[in-house]
Amino acid sequence: MRGHGQGRPLMIASGLAIGLTMAYLADAAPAFPGPARQTVRSIDVSSRQVLVMLRLPPPHFRPDGDYSSPYDYGPTRAALRREGRRIARVYGLTMIDDWPMPLIGVDCFKMVLVDGRATEAVVALLNHDASIAWSQPVAIFDAQNMASGN
């Protein structure tokens, strides 16, 4: 059995790599010249939404399936949703969406804070929960059109 947090450095490194790649691409020259180039103007992490990632169990052969159906978890999906609802209840959140992310081994749950607590404080609490792979605030990217000068 894996100890708590052994996969966390890999997940954090993956998230940082994705973020750095997005930042690089936002500043990169456009593939074609033109006035409609858009760049990232600001990142709003003050929203009331958080993403909570739960680890997927390793794939196992089932008589009614095979190893090649990553999006059809059947009972596993139902169990992860129950766990997501439990986490939402314990931390005073409301679950609003979820989707599997089998390539990185997690199910992602979008939740919203229903009280006045700071998003970052709730994320810090969630990240100390051994049943959660990791969590983060939802980032909203606001693009602007360079041609309009906004």
C-alpha positions as MATLAB code, in Angstrom:
seq = 'MRGHGQGRPLMIASGLAIGLTMAYLADAAPAFPGPARQTVRSIDVSSRQVLVMLRLPPPHFRPDGDYSSPYDYGPTRAALRREGRRIARVYGLTMIDDWPMPLIGVDCFKMVLVDGRATEAVVALLNHDASIAWSQPVAIFDAQNMASGN';
ca = [
       0.000    0.000    0.000;
       1.344    3.401   -0.920;
       1.982    5.872    1.817;
       0.192    9.188    1.945;
       1.755   11.809   -0.255;
       4.098    9.619   -2.314;
       2.345   10.571   -5.561;
       1.817   14.194   -4.570;
       5.249   15.494   -5.775;
       4.575   14.011   -9.232;
       1.094   15.563   -9.336;
       2.434   18.959   -8.224;
       5.247   18.774  -10.786;
       2.733   17.873  -13.512;
       0.516   20.806  -12.554;
       3.459   23.209  -12.540;
       4.620   21.927  -15.935;
       1.154   22.490  -17.401;
       0.961   25.989  -15.896;
       4.412   26.966  -17.160;
       3.592   25.632  -20.615;
       0.369   27.663  -20.688;
       2.235   30.804  -19.588;
       4.885   30.244  -22.257;
       2.294   29.699  -24.988;
       0.405   32.823  -23.942;
       3.554   34.920  -24.514;
       4.740   33.071  -27.636;
       4.477   34.707  -31.037;
       1.267   33.866  -32.890;
       1.348   31.144  -35.538;
       0.006   33.689  -37.998;
       0.235   37.481  -37.892;
      -2.965   39.363  -37.331;
      -4.741   41.833  -35.099;
      -6.856   39.211  -33.302;
      -4.041   37.837  -31.112;
      -5.258   37.222  -27.594;
      -3.111   37.048  -24.486;
      -3.764   36.254  -20.884;
      -4.454   39.497  -19.023;
      -5.162   38.188  -15.555;
      -5.812   35.037  -13.628;
      -8.659   35.142  -11.125;
      -8.181   32.551   -8.387;
     -10.530   34.320   -5.990;
     -13.548   32.407   -7.265;
     -15.492   30.261   -4.843;
     -14.775   27.051   -6.757;
     -12.171   24.374   -6.050;
     -11.060   21.248   -7.876;
     -10.643   18.103   -5.783;
      -8.807   15.154   -7.318;
      -9.346   11.637   -5.978;
      -7.004    8.801   -6.910;
      -8.360    6.147   -9.235;
      -7.734    2.572   -8.156;
      -5.430    0.606  -10.460;
      -7.209   -1.070  -13.372;
      -8.165   -4.674  -12.803;
      -9.585   -7.228  -15.159;
     -13.323   -7.708  -14.715;
     -15.399  -10.446  -16.328;
     -17.729   -7.774  -17.754;
     -14.976   -5.561  -19.184;
     -11.308   -5.256  -20.030;
      -8.341   -2.988  -19.427;
      -9.125   -0.727  -22.370;
     -12.174    1.193  -21.131;
     -10.759    4.010  -18.946;
     -13.972    6.079  -18.888;
     -16.349    3.295  -17.870;
     -15.652    2.565  -14.225;
     -19.121    1.373  -13.255;
     -19.043    0.605   -9.521;
     -15.716    2.420   -9.092;
     -17.205    5.618  -10.516;
     -20.177    5.366   -8.146;
     -17.826    4.830   -5.185;
     -15.716    7.849   -6.168;
     -18.835   10.002   -6.457;
     -19.926    8.888   -2.974;
     -16.478    9.803   -1.678;
     -16.704   13.184   -3.447;
     -20.080   13.864   -1.811;
     -18.646   12.841    1.572;
     -15.710   15.234    1.158;
     -18.072   18.033    0.111;
     -20.229   17.419    3.180;
     -17.264   17.263    5.601;
     -15.665   20.460    4.270;
     -18.879   22.449    3.744;
     -18.744   22.410   -0.063;
     -21.298   21.672   -2.769;
     -20.270   19.305   -5.558;
     -21.255   20.765   -8.935;
     -19.460   18.566  -11.505;
     -17.065   15.658  -11.893;
     -15.170   13.903  -14.648;
     -12.569   11.131  -14.933;
      -8.959   11.939  -15.816;
      -7.551    8.419  -16.296;
      -4.314    9.524  -17.965;
      -3.180   11.096  -14.700;
      -4.972    8.561  -12.502;
      -7.594   10.773  -10.864;
     -11.263   11.691  -10.893;
     -11.733   15.457  -10.750;
     -14.582   17.007   -8.745;
     -15.533   20.668   -9.077;
     -16.943   22.006   -5.816;
     -18.067   25.414   -4.629;
     -17.708   27.059   -1.219;
     -21.078   27.927    0.259;
     -19.875   30.157    3.098;
     -17.490   33.070    3.588;
     -14.276   31.104    4.124;
     -11.251   31.940    2.006;
     -10.798   29.581   -0.939;
      -7.071   29.193   -0.267;
      -7.752   28.192    3.372;
     -10.192   25.482    2.296;
      -7.729   24.191   -0.322;
      -5.042   23.991    2.384;
      -7.381   21.885    4.537;
      -8.276   19.636    1.601;
      -4.617   19.078    0.743;
      -4.024   17.659    4.236;
      -6.739   15.016    3.777;
      -5.158   11.611    3.042;
      -8.104   10.570    0.847;
      -7.471   13.452   -1.596;
      -4.704   13.285   -4.221;
      -4.643   17.094   -4.416;
      -6.887   20.125   -4.671;
      -6.582   23.624   -6.055;
      -8.665   26.742   -6.616;
     -10.364   27.018  -10.003;
      -8.426   29.556  -12.075;
     -10.380   31.741  -14.474;
      -8.365   33.120  -17.350;
      -9.463   36.440  -18.799;
      -8.188   37.003  -22.354;
      -8.036   40.361  -24.038;
      -7.887   41.275  -27.699;
      -4.602   43.001  -28.528;
      -6.173   44.817  -31.523;
      -8.665   46.678  -29.348;
      -5.982   47.820  -26.914;
      -7.883   46.508  -23.883;
];
